[in-house]
């Protein structure tokens, strides 16, 4: 029998979850928290531990006291003062063996190191603003309105449209890609809300609903009304009311980085230097030329240096960001499009200022509203906890998961992998998945991690099913619902739909055409959503990696109410033994039937000693098992 990954088994563990951080509530500047470190027991080795924090930029060392021992690990505890709004800290360990030899290690958010490490990867806790529980408990369902459901209402023609029947193929690239109009609308979505409820979703996320000159509507021509093609303002009022009646919240999509070139503000000011709205944009002196999103002329960029724009967009009583959260519309928050680019152009970097302003204003108007921001790259530096609650990003979860579950590239199929010049995701093993996830997560506080959206795909990406191994989407969904963060399901995932790029993924929902489904995964998504409700560990329990080698990934979500063991394999794996994982009682812990399993699921059983865990995988699959709660606070 093979041994488990000793680097992970014997590594200390800490994260920002309730098992490891304790305080009076939402941390405030000046609070003293208690933080814990779990250090696995090793025969012949003892450990001493110190907490190293930054106070106003200067390191502070605090000895950690031994506070508990569960047989498998020793727990150390130390005080942590919230000296700054984002409090950084890491751990220092001294291991001494039976011969009296001592070696030292640093432990930070990327793992255990025998060398010195920079502060940038320290653990962090942010003060002042907490994330609403409902945000962390969300299961989001994303709808691209034009492609979800058509109520049959008659719609006026517009010059930009290429009208299409519901079964017409989507053009994934070409001159008509943004012009194909299938006629999905808000009444159509309202009629299908029961589908979302049956899947276990509790948040409906709508991509833009404002008038525009494209099917995606990220080129808004006004923020003052709902697109009549979608049913207008009354349709939104009706949809939100019906959703709330089913226990669903509704979140909109807002472009703070740009408008469309057909927007009323832009039309008034383009080539008109005297227009007051001119300061909303980056115009040349004669207002003939302007800055735009990635040089796309139909998307002129907003200039957040303008006090008038800040008033009109955020601060006024009837501002863009505010009015749709109020009666009679009652949206529950916003997903911000290209949040990483908002307020940034050349020497201008107003991103954090805009995010903080928007967060503060939303909490005045609608306390507890959701505010997530899209970021296509390393989002952590932009989410310190006082602006965006979390990020809709791909770097710490989606991309490495695609790579772990990548199928062999098909030379005949169009290649796509998040804008990189390659045929598809380059395969990585489980160890590289964990390393990538840790490095891209290190810059977030735990509170932010719980509000980050974890998507397998979105309207901006290829479909996961197009690039993963057979059954890979099902395996990936198990990881999606068992990692810290908000599961974000894109409409059509539950039907196993495919698409070679983002535009090709915007297929009209084949409600009555099961022959177009790649797989019927409705039951799987409903079961995963139910597990998140039944097992609090899957919402905000700690994340501890147990084994990551080759084709097998093992981790446990731990919570005071109980834990969940998660096994993910992409191929056959011979039996391995994980020592001490079941320690905690004299007779050991019984491993029952899995809570859920898919594919050729990995299997877990207690070892002969009753304390170790034996895991084997016949093939590619995933399984979740219930475990007891770990040792709590004294």
N, C-alpha and C positions, 0 to 999 in steps of 0.2 A: 504494500500500500504506500502511495506517495505521501510526502509531508506537505502541509499547506505552506503558503508563502510566508516564510519566517519573518521577512522584513515588515509585513503588516501585522502578523500575529503578535510580535514582540514590540511593536511600536506603541508609544503612548497615544492617548487620544484626548482631544478637547475640541469643542465647538461652542457656539453661542446658545445652544439649546438650554432648556430648563434643567436638564440633568447636570449641566456644567457651569451655569451662571445663575446666581440668585440675587435678587434685589427687591426693593420695595414696590416695584411696578415699572412703569416706563422710566428708564434711566434719565436722570436729570444731572446737569452740571453740579459737581460737588458731592454727589452720592457716593457712598462706599458700597461696592458690591462684593459678593463672595464668588470666587471662581475655583473650579476644581480641575485636576488633571488625573486621568486614569493611567496607571503604569502597570503593564502586565507583569505578573510574578515570574521570575526566572530562577531556577535552582542555582545556588552558588553566587548570585548577584544581588546586591542591594542598591537602592537608589536614594539619592537626596535630590531635592527639587527647590528651585527658586523661580519666582515670577519677576520678569523684567518688563517694566512698562515705561512709556514715555510721558513725562510731565512737562508741558511747555517746551517740548523738544529735547529735554534732558533725560537720559536713562535713569530709572530708579529700580533698585533690586530689593525684593522682599522675599524672605524665606517662606517656603510653603510647609505647612504642618501635615503630618500623616493623619488622615481623618477616618479612614475605613479600610476594610480588607474583606473581600468576598471569596477569597481562596484562589481566584484566577488573577486578580489584580489588586494593587494597593492604590488608594485614592489619596491625593494630596490637595490641600485647600489653602488659599491665600486671599487676603483682602486686595481689592482693586479700586482705587479712587478714580472717579470720572473727572479728571483734571482738565480735560478738553472736550469739545463737542464730539469729536471722533477720537475715542480712546483706544490707543494701540498697545498691544502687549504680546509677549511670547514667553516661553518657558525655557529654563536652563536646568539640565540634569547632570548629575555626577553618578556614574555607575562604578561600584567597587566589587571586585571579585574576591574569591576565597584567599587568594594570594596577596590581597591588599593592594592590587593594582587598580588605578582609577582612570577612567576615560570620561570625557565630557561630550554632551550633545546639546544642540539647540533644537527646539521643537516649535514650529510656527504653522501657519495655515497651509503650507505646502507639504509638511511632513517633518521627518527627523533628519537632522544634518550633523555631520561630524566637523563641519567648518563654520566659520562665522557667516551670518546671513544678513541681508539688508532689511531695513524696517518696512519696506513696501509690502512684504508678504506677512507682516504681523497679523494676528487676530485683531479684530476691531469691534467695538460696540459704539453705536451712535446715541447721542443724548437728544432729548427734547421732543421727538415725534415718534409715536408708535404707529404700527400698521393695523388697521381695523381687522378684527378676527375674521370677518366674512371674506375679506380679500385673501387671507392666507388659506381659508377653507374652500376657495373657489375651484370649480371645475368649469373652465371657459369653453364655449363653443363658438367658433368663428364663422360668420356668415358673410359671403360676398353677395350683396343683395340682388344683383342682376342675374345670378345663376342659381339661386336657391329654390324659389317657387314663384310661379306666376298665377296671380289670382284670376286672370282672364279679363281684368278691367281694360277698357280701351285706352290706348296711350297715343298722344300726338307724336307725329314724326318730327325729328330734328335733323338738321343738315349734316351732323357728324355721324349719324347712325348708318350701320349696315344691318338691317333687320334680319334676324335669324329665327328659324323654328327651333323649338326646344331640343330636338334631336340632331340639329345640324352640328357638324364637328367644329370644335374650337380651333382657331388658327393660333398656334403657339408662338409664331413669329411671322412678321409681314406687315404690310401697310394697314390691314384691317384688324389687327390684333386688339387695339384699343377702341375700335369702332363697332365691333360686333355687339349687337344689342339683342338680348334674349327676353327681356321684359319681366324679369323677376321684380317683385315689389314688396312693400311692407305688409299689405294685407295677405300676400302669399306666405310670408314668414309667420304671421300671426296664426294662420290656419294650421301651421305645422309645429306650433310650440309644444304640443303633446309629444312629438318625436324627441325634442330636447330633454323634456322631463323624463321620458322613458330611458334615455341614455344616462341619466344621472347628472346632467349638466345643471348648474345653478346660476350661471352667468352667460347671457347672450352678448357676444361682441360683434357689433356691426361695423364693417368697413364703411367709408364715407357715404353719407346720405344727402349731402348738399347738391344743388344743381351744378352741373359741370358739362364738359364737352368730350367726355369719354365714358366708357363703361365702368372704369375703376373709380372715377369721381375724386381722385386726389388732386385734380385741377379745378378746384371750386370756383364758380362764378359768383357765388354769394354765400355768406354764412348766416343769412337772416331768414332762410326758409328751407324746408325740406323739398327736395326735388319733386316736382309734380309727377314725374314719371314713376316715382316710387309710391305715390299716393298723397304727397303733400303733408302739411303739418298735422292734419287730423288723423292721418294714418299712423304717424308716430305716436300721437297721444293714445290711440287705441291699442297699438302694439305694446307699448310700455305698460299700460294698465292691465292688459291681458297677461303679460309676462309676470308682473308683480302678483297677480292673482294665483299664479301657479308656483310662486316662490322663486321665480327667476329674476335676477337683476339684469339691467341692460346698460351696456357701456358703448359709447360712441367712439369715433375715430376722427381726430382733429389734426390738421396740418398747421403746425406753428412755424414751420420753416419756410413755407411758400404759399402762394395762391395760384390759381390759374391765370393765364394771360387774358381770359375773358372775364375776370373778376371785376366787379363794379369799381373797386378802389383803383385797380390798375388801369382800367379804361379811362377813368377821369384824369389820371396823372401822366399816362404815357404820351410823350411829345407835348406835354403841357406843363412847363416849369412853374406856373402859378398855382397849380392845384395843391390844396392842403394835404391831400392823400399822398402826394409825391414823397414825403418823408418816410412813408411806410416801406419804401423800397430802396434799393441801391441803384439810383439813376446817375447817368452822366449829367453835366450841367444843363444840357438842353433837353434832357429827359428822352432822348432818342434811343439810347442804349442802356442796358441794365444787367445786373447779375441775376443768375437763375440757378436752379438746382442742377448741379452737374453739367451746366451749360445747355440744358434743355430749355429752349426759348418759351415754351408754353407754361413753364413753372417759375415765374419771377420770384426771387428770394426776398423775404421780409427782413426789414432792418430794425432790430430791436433796440437800437440807440434812440429811436423815436418815442418820446413820452406820450405823444398822441396815440401811437399804435398800442402802447401798453394799456392806456385807458380803454381804448375801443375793444381790444382783444381780451383783456383780463380784468381790469380794475373797475370799470363802470358797472352800474347796477344792471344794465342790460347788455353787458359785454358778450362777446362770442362764447367765451368759455363758461360764462355764468348762466345765461338765459336758458340754455337747454337742460340745465340741472333743476330749474325751478318749475313750478306749476305753469302750464298744464302738462309740460313735456316729461319732466321727472327722470331724466337719465341719471344713472348711478355713478357716472364717472367717465373718464376718457383714457383711451390709448392714444399716445402722441406719435404721429408719424415722423420718421427720421429725427427722433429726439436728439440723437447725437450731433446733428448738424445745426439744430436750432440755435440762433444767436452767434453762430461762428462764421466768420469770413475773413480771411487774411489775419490782420492784427486784432480784429474784433473777436473777443471770446466772452460772450454774455450768457453762455449756456446755463451755468449754475444759478446766475441771478434770475433768469427767466423761470427756471424750474422752481426755485424757492418762492418766487412771487406767485406762480400759478398754484403751488401746493397751499400756501397760506390763504390765498383767495378762495380756493375750493373748500377749505376747512371752515372758513367764515360762513360761506353760503350753504354748504351741504356737508356738515361734519361726517367723516367716515367715507367720503367719496373715493373711488378708485382713481389712481393716477399712475399709469405705467407708460414707459417711453420705449419706442423702438430704438435699438442700437445694433448695427450690423457688424460691429467689431468688438473690441474689448471694452465692455460697458462699465466696468467697475469704477474707474475714476470719476464717472459722471453721476454715480448714485451713492453719495455719502450718507444718505438717509434723511436729509432735510428738504429735498426737492421731490424728484420722482420716487415713488414708493418702491418700484422695482423696474426691471428692464425686460423687454421682449427682445431677446438676443438669441444667438445661435452658438456662441463660442464655447460656453462651459458645459453644454449638454448636447444640443442637437448635432453639431458637426462631429464631435468625437463618437457619439453613438452611431451615427451613419457609418463612420469609418470602422468601428468595431464590427458592425453587422453588414459590411459592404459585400456585395456579390462581385464575381469577376466581371470586369467591364465587357460590354457587348460592342465590338467594333462597328457593328451595323447601326447601333442606336445613337441618337444625339447625346453627347456628353454634357454633364452639368454637375458642378460642385461649388456652390456659393461664390460664383464669379471667378474661380481659379481656372487657369488654362490647362485643364486635365479632363480625361474622359469620364471621370466619376470619382467617388471617394476612394482615397488610397487606404488600404486596409491597415489597421493597427491592432495590437493585441490588448488584452484586458489591462495589463500594467500601464500601457501608454494611455488608455482611456482614463484610468484613475489619475495619472500624472497631469494630463490635460485638464481634466475637470477641476482638480485641486488648484492648479495654477491660475485658471481663469475665474475661479470662485474666491480665491484668497482675498481679493480686494473688496469683497462685500461684507458688511455686517451680517450676522445671522438673520436679523429682522428683514433685511433686504433680500437675502436669499429665499426666504419663504414667500416673498412677493414677486420674485422673478417668474416669468412664464416659461415653461418647458414645452416646446412644440416639437412634434415629429416632422411637421411641414406646415406651411402657411400658403397664402395666396401669392407670396413672393418667391417660393421655392418649388423645385420639383417635388413630386410626391415621394415619400419615403419608400413606398412599395415598389417604385420603379428602380431603386438602386440598392435594395437590401436582399439578402439571401431569402430563399423560400421560407415563408413563415416569419420573416424578419420583422415585419410591421407588428405582428402580435407580440413578439418578444420585446420589441422596443416599447410598445404600449405598457407592458408590465413595468419596465424601468421608468417610463414617463410618470406613472401614477405612484411610484414608490420612491422617487427622489424628492428632496426638498424643493419646493416651488409649486407653482400653479400649473396643472395639466391644461394645455391649450390644444383643443381638438379642432381641426379644420374640417368644415362640412364636407363630407364624402370620405373621410378617414374610416368611418364606420362601415362603408361599403367597399373598402380596399381599393379605392380608385387610384389610377396611375396618371402621371403627367411628367413630361421630360424637362419642363422648366416651369417657372411660376405662372406664366400665362396659360400654358397647356394644362396646368392643374386646376384652372378655373372652369372645369367642366360643369355644365348644368346638372343638377342632382337627378340621377336616373331613378326617380321614385318608383316608377311602374315598369322598369326595364331591368329586372334582376340579371338578365344575360350580360349586362354591362358591368356588373359588380365584379371586382376581383375576388372578394370574399365577403360574407355576411358577418361582420364583427360587432353587430349591435349588442349581442349578449355579453361579449367580452368587455366592451366599454362600460356597460351598465354594471357588470360585476366589479370592475375595478373602481368605479365611482362609489359603489356601495362599500367596498373595503375601506376607502378613505373616510367614509362616514363612521364606520364601525370601529376602526382602529386609529386612534388619535396619533399614534406613532407615525403614521403615513402623512400626517399634516405637519406637525412641528417636532417630531421626535428627532433625536440626534442621528447623524449619519456616520457609521463606523465601518470602514472597509475591513473585511476579514481575509479575503484571498483575491488576488488579481494576477493571473498568470495564463498565458496562452489563450485558450478558448473559454475560460471560466472566470466569471466575476461573482463574488459573494460579498454581500454587505448586510448590515442589520440596522434597522431604524429602531431606536430605543426611547422609551417613554415611561414615565412613572405609572401609567395605567396598563402597560404591557408593551411588548416589542414584536417586530415583524422581521423575520429572516428572509432575505431576497436572494435568489439564485438565478443567474443568467448565463446560459451557455450558447455558443454558436456552432458546436460540434461535439462529438463524443469526447468524454474526459474520463480517464481511469479514476478509481476511487482515491480520494485524498482524506487525510485525517486532520481535523482542526482541533488542537488540544485546548482543553479548558473552557471551551465556549459554553458548555452546559453546566459549569460549576455553579454552585449556589445552594445545593442541598446535599445531604448525606447520600441519598439514593440516586442523585442525578435528576435530570429533567426529561420527561417523556416528550418525544417528538411525535405529534399526531399527523393526521392526513393534511396535505397542503390546503391552505385557504383557497388557492387558485393555482392552476397550472395550464400551460399551453405547450404545444409541440411535443418533441421528445424531451420532456421536462427533466431537469436535474432532480435527483432524489436525495433526501437528507435522512439520516438515522443516527441514533445514539451509538457511540462506540462501546466496546466491551467494558470499559472502565466506568461507563455511565457519566463521564465528564466531558469526553471529546465528542466531536461531531464528524460523521463520515458522510462525504458527499461524492456522488458519481453522476455522470450525465451520459445517457445513451445516444444523445444527438443534440440538435439545436432546439432549445426551449427555455422556459422560465417557470419558476415556481415560487410561491410565497407561503411561509409557515409562521404560525404564531409561536412566540416565545414569552416567558415571564418577564416582568419588569426587572431591570438591573437594580443594584443597590442605590438607595436614595440618600437624601441629605440627612445628616444627623440633627 
